[in-house]
Amino acid sequence: MPLVTCPECGHRVSDAADACPNCGYPIAARMAWERARAGQPNPPPAPQPPPAPLQYQAPGPQWPTQRKQKGGCGCVGTVVTVIIILWVIGTCTAAVEQL
């Protein structure tokens, strides 16, 4: 299989390739057009391998999925909120005592 130059991007591509892997230019169509223009018959298409048989896979045991934790933001947020509330209460009682 000789290499041909892609007319779109200049990348070296096999003449059996359907399209240029670099730019996607349809090499097979171009090669068929050039053969028809030169009066040469198109080669028969390469035989395709048979599709692989489908494999049946029995389902595995259905275990309950583990619940994902959300990172603990709820506990940290609660602690910070309690500290802020205690600080506000402390500053308010200190201000009332000064009056």
C-alpha positions in Angstrom: 0.0 0.0 0.0 1.8 3.1 -1.2 1.5 6.4 0.7 -0.1 9.3 -1.0 0.0 13.0 -0.1 -3.3 14.4 1.2 -4.3 17.3 -1.2 -5.9 19.2 1.7 -3.1 19.2 4.4 -0.1 17.5 2.8 0.0 14.7 5.3 1.3 11.3 4.1 -1.6 8.8 4.1 -2.1 5.2 2.9 -4.0 5.0 -0.3 -6.3 2.4 1.4 -7.4 4.8 4.0 -11.0 6.1 3.9 -10.0 9.6 5.1 -6.9 11.5 6.1 -6.4 11.0 9.8 -5.0 14.6 10.1 -7.7 16.6 8.4 -10.5 14.2 7.5 -10.2 14.7 3.7 -11.9 11.7 1.9 -8.9 9.9 0.4 -10.8 6.9 -0.7 -13.2 9.0 -2.8 -10.3 10.9 -4.2 -8.4 7.7 -5.2 -11.6 6.3 -6.8 -12.0 9.6 -8.8 -8.4 9.4 -10.0 -8.7 5.8 -11.0 -11.9 6.6 -13.0 -10.2 9.5 -14.6 -7.3 7.3 -15.6 -9.6 4.6 -16.9 -8.5 2.0 -14.3 -11.1 -0.2 -12.6 -11.6 0.3 -8.9 -10.2 -2.5 -6.8 -12.8 -4.6 -5.0 -13.4 -3.5 -1.4 -11.5 -5.3 1.2 -13.4 -8.1 3.0 -14.8 -7.0 6.3 -14.3 -9.3 9.3 -17.6 -10.7 10.7 -19.0 -8.9 13.7 -18.1 -10.3 17.0 -20.8 -12.4 18.6 -22.7 -10.8 21.4 -21.7 -11.9 24.8 -24.3 -12.3 27.4 -23.2 -11.2 30.8 -25.3 -12.2 33.8 -26.2 -9.4 36.1 -24.1 -9.3 39.3 -25.6 -9.1 42.8 -27.6 -6.0 43.4 -25.9 -4.5 46.5 -27.2 -1.3 47.9 -25.1 1.6 46.8 -23.2 3.5 49.5 -24.4 7.0 50.2 -21.9 9.7 49.3 -20.9 12.1 52.0 -21.1 15.8 51.1 -17.8 16.8 52.7 -18.8 17.8 56.2 -19.8 21.4 55.4 -22.9 21.1 57.5 -21.0 20.4 60.7 -18.4 23.2 60.1 -21.1 25.7 59.1 -23.1 24.9 62.3 -20.0 25.3 64.5 -19.1 28.7 62.9 -22.7 29.9 63.2 -22.8 29.0 67.0 -19.5 30.8 67.5 -20.8 33.9 65.8 -24.1 33.8 67.8 -22.1 33.5 71.1 -19.9 36.4 70.1 -22.8 38.6 69.3 -24.5 37.7 72.6 -21.3 38.4 74.4 -20.8 41.8 72.8 -24.4 42.8 73.4 -24.3 41.9 77.1 -21.0 43.8 77.5 -22.6 46.9 75.8 -25.7 46.6 78.1 -23.4 46.4 81.2 -21.6 49.6 80.3 -24.9 51.5 80.2 
